[in-house]
Amino acid sequence: MTISRTGACPQFLEYVTKQALIPRSTTPTPQFVQLTQYNFQWIDIPAYQRGLVWDEETFEELLNSKSAFLGNAILGSFPLPNPRNSDFSQIPSAVTDYAILIDGLQRFAIGTALLNILHTHVLADHPLKAGEVSHFAALRAQTMAWATIYEHNDSELQHHHRTAVRVSYVEFRQTLANWVGNEFDQGRASELAKKVQHLFLIRQIAPDTYHGFKSVFDVTSTFIGLNTIRVQLNNVDWLRSIIVDRGSASNWSASTLADIDNRFTDVFTRGTTPEPELLPFAAIILDSLNNSDPTRAEAVFPSWTAGLAAPEVNRFLDFVEKLKMQTDNAYFRELRQCGKLPFAGCLAYYYRLFLTSGNLPSFLSGGTNEDSELHAYLRANYRMLIAGQIGRTRPFSEKLLHTSATLLQIADDISMAASGHALSSAVDRAWLAASLKTTDQSRAARVFNACLLPQATTPGGGFDPHIYGRKGNVYQVDHMIPESFIDTNPNEPGELEARTLRNFVPVRRSANVAQSNLTCAGKLAAGGTYSNEVMNDSRVHPYVQWLVNNQAKYGAFLDQMERLQPLATPPIAEERIDWLVGCLLPRL
């Protein structure tokens, strides 16, 4: 069924390919100009946009969604200045207006990145994965004429003059490229094609363009104001609604309905918005209750088909709240930091055991009975996270709820999916090194904590991971070459490498704040902040100690971004990756 509305509701592909970012970083090709002269929308990114906030888990949710609708995009239309100033000089002379993208940048950027990555693999005239092209035939037929558009938009985003937009896009694009490449490498091209073609060719979006505002400020402030109070249905709202509706049909009293409605809100929301950490788990429960197989719903609430019992719902909510509040067990706490889906897996597994045995996990009361299996599950999820595939773990979380598989068995399945190796085998050294080289700041803390794991041969051994954050004497991921220097030297050799694990180090927040914009050489030298951390922090990360002992000798070379590139002399980045690989191999 096609969605209809008063205005147009085009397929997502058209939203991504029938509008172009105003050229600022490159001179458009004649082919591009010819394609965009008529019946085409030129767009600009307003100053308040801070960049992308997506990760691989969020992208997986987008790709796996069965909804036909991607929501609204909001644009404000304005006349081009006359005469043209330098900002608009590259737009064809026949064009008279442009639009600012008030709401819709995230989806535009995701679609642009995905098309460009797929272009290299299967959409180009001479694709890398020629044997997989047939799976993408429908998408290829509709994108061939528009490749120059999405390639232009990709270039503009990668070289955008605003650092927040450029950096967030480049980092997410690399994460997405790793994810797509792994799909092909694992033989999942057919499955990927079905999801991608559903996203671009079936799903629709509703762009609303507004005219008549006097300034960009007026239209932006209007819709920012509206967006702060806009209510959107989400999995948590939907799940609550289904449970309350079933309770009403099961003749609950009005007071019971109200109590459980409020209790659900207390557990699954933070303020007025859903608890982000619980969204994947809510989606798994929602799918279970909506499934045509009644045993799926009964795995959550045994009385679901016979008349939902209110005490079952309260026990479920009590269970979720207890695990949500647990922060003492180091393995469990670190699994939650790996992502929302690993946390969902823990909730699903221990809830299933709770229903069958009546027993809560011992770690809720300071016990360690689960440490061995949590250790294995954490190792598997570390492997998946390092591979950039943590978003692919939802099916494993579902199995933990709906099958009799143990956490150890599922950990082995996850490991195979991530690295091609059972958990009992070490990962390939070359695979690990290549994966670490693409690790961005969002995953770096987990890699550093993986270095603190007990070795795999000591399941459930003592584990004291660092806590990362912005409060108290916790740890932060610091850029060795300061981020301020990287930002002021965009597109220079080594910039991309400087935004990866090669240039990160774990230090206490107090040291990170104190060092401000010191050079890397200064931090590592005697009396520098890293050197001082080795002496003053009793829990200093062994990587920091290795850096001080082995790389301070490189002096001024440490501050040259180009030295972080492959085959550089001295091999500063290669040595760092080699140390991390050596530390992680016996632990992963």
Secondary structure by P-SEA (a helix, b strand, c coil): cccccccccccaaaaacccccccccccccaaaaaaccccbbbbbbccccccccccaaaaaaaaacccccccbbbbbbbccccccccccccccccccccccccccaaaaaaaaaaaaaaaacccccccccccccccaaaaaaaccccaaaaaaaaaaaaacccaaaaaaaaaaaaaaaaaaaaaaaacaaaaaaaaaaaacccbbbbbbbbcccccaaaaaaaaaaaaacbbbbcaaaaaaaaaaaaaaaacccaaaaaaaaaaaaacccccccccccaaaaaaaaaaaaacccaaaaaaacccccccccaaaaaaaaaaaaaaaaccccaaaaaaaaacaaaaaaaaaaaaaaaaacccccccccccccaaaaaaaaaaaaaaaaaacccccaaaaaaaaccccccaaaaaaaaaaacccccccccccaaaaaaaaaaccccaaaaaaaaaacccccccccbbbbbbbcccccbbbbbccccaaaaaacccccccccccccccbbbbcaaaaaaacccccccccccccaaaaaaaccccccaaaaaaaacccccccccccccccccccccaaaaaaaaaaaaaccccc
